[in-house]
Amino acid sequence: MAVVNRDRTRLDGLWAAGVPTFVCGNTKPEQTVMQPADTAQPPPRLAFYHDGRHPLIYMYEPPIEREEYEQGVDELLGTPVDALMFCLGDGRTVLHDTKVGELWGHNMERWPHLIFRRAHQNARAMIDRGEDPLMVICERARANGLPIHPTLLVQQGSGVRGQDTRGSDFRFDNKRLEIGAKAGVDADWPGHACLDFAHQEVRDERFNLIEETLQRYPVDGFELQLNYQPFYFHPDEIGAGREVMTAWVQRVAEAVQKSGRNRRLTVRVPIGVQGCYDIGLDVETWMRKGLVDIVVGQTFSGPELVDCNADYRELVATAKGTQVHVMATLQSLVDSDRLGQAPREVIRACASNYWAQGVDGLYLGHWFGNWPYDADFYEKLRELPHPEVMAAKDKYYYVPTGTGRYPQPALEPGARCPLPQQINEDDGVTVPLMVADDLEHWGARGRVHEVILRLRLESVTETDELTFRFNGATLPTSSLRRINELYRMNSPRFRTGSCYWFVFHLPQQCWPIKGENQIEVELVRREPEAVAPVALRDVELELRYLMGKAYHRSFVDPDLGSTNVGVS
């Protein structure tokens, strides 16, 4: 396994003396940029993915100013983030001054989507001023010692010319290169309009854009986002496609190595090694052959939903004996009825679970959705590299479930979220829940204040009989509080529907164990007059700690009542 540098101090002088600093306004498009110094940098412990669009080129009124665009770097300075993964655009088109690819929106005359028009306006304005957007980001990151890795969305479907405002002429003119151009593919299959990597033309077009970026920009590596729309071959040709894709990844790896010493190739893929294999990505071979330096596992689930149950153990085990650095993708969106972006307690829970599985780092996959960033955002970042700091702090374990935006959030190829799940009479459902906390340890030290299990069931009536078990033990009704939400005048966010919350204040003998726990709900008797099926919709586990034995919960302990003394 790669050795992880736990020193969070960012070093100055990552670029050796003698390597000139380029001013983007004076950099000619065809000019070859000097490569970074040969100084070896440790692989990142906390990487931040910036899609280059939502909190940046979409937000600022055209023409965007250089200092506005530099915010993509500046907003992360002074944090533990030690790598910026910066997306090149839509994947089919890009938002920088490319010579081998196509500029986002270059082929549009009228715009049905004004935000996408703004992206084109801003990119075009910067390029016309001699300020290549990607060079601006690279130079800003370089000046502040922040390693930068451009990210390519390798796969993306294609729409209709004149309507698909981010599409490329290469895609519009070559529908024959799509997977759906071959027989035997249903029109509603999600990979129908994706590029078929069985074609050499496809592989060359993708590679040329990567090679250009490596040769022209002062970067520290390159990321292949292979999990965005993970369909690369006709369903009947995946077996043969694995070797094709391995050869292509090797070609990219060689280009990365030739472009500059100590540059790294990152791939973002499904978490499961088998799941990768099933879609044509032989990640295990890539690791064993040393083709990739960093492997980022990412569940589909949105792809933005937090997932406390995401299991990285197989990926970590596969990397054992190699120099591959394994990173877990930590998302930031809950999207429940009560929560939008995940609070600190949910972030802690997910991060703690991932660190406990032996990953080498965390990859912040969709945190740009928190923009504009506030104090809470930076407080979350502060703790993340330090599982020992988070160990005895409040946590909120949450199982992803269907929402209005993501009715059936997928986890892996062929796998779905365990929630929501229908419960039939005289039958039950079981939901796993991974917990990193060692409550036996902290309980013995008097640090555990409260453990709360919350379950939300849809279409339950007051006469239904239910049994709840946690790790095989029936939960006592004495610890239960039912909360009636059978009817609400207004429903927040996306989900409506009649429900009851079943909230258990767990006694110590029912506390979760460290590792995998099982939650069971059995419908013993169903109200015969009710028609709609009962469903388990939400599973939440909240852990509340004391700051010390027999000490405060916080600066002002709620059990002491209200106070205004010492509070400004």
Secondary structure, DSSP 8 states (H G I E B T S, - for coil): -----------S--S-TT-----GGG--TT-------S------SEEEEE-SSTTTTTTS-SS--HHHHTHHHHTTTTSS--EEEEE-BSSSSBSS--SSS-BTTTT-SS-S-HHHHHHHHHHHHHHHTT--HHHHHHHHHHHTT--EEEEEE-------TTT-TT--HHHHT-GGGBGGGSTT--TTSTTTTSB-TTSHHHHHHHHHHHHHHHHHS--SEEEEE-SSS---S-TTSHHHHHHHHHHHHHHHHHHHHHH-TT-EEEEEE-S-HHHHHHTT--HHHHHHTT--SEEEE---STTTB--TT---HHHHHHHTTS--EEEEEE--B--SSS-SB--HHHHHHHHHHHHHTT-SEEEE-SGGGG-S--HHHHHHHHHTT-HHHHTTS-EEEE-----SS-SS-B-STT-B-S-SEEE-BTEEEEEEEEE---HHHHHHTT-EEEEEEEEEEET--TT-EEEEEETTEE--GGGEEEEEES--SS--SS----EEEEEEE--GGG---SEEEEEEEEEEE--TT--S-EEEEEEEEEEEE-SSTT--SSSS-GGG----TT--
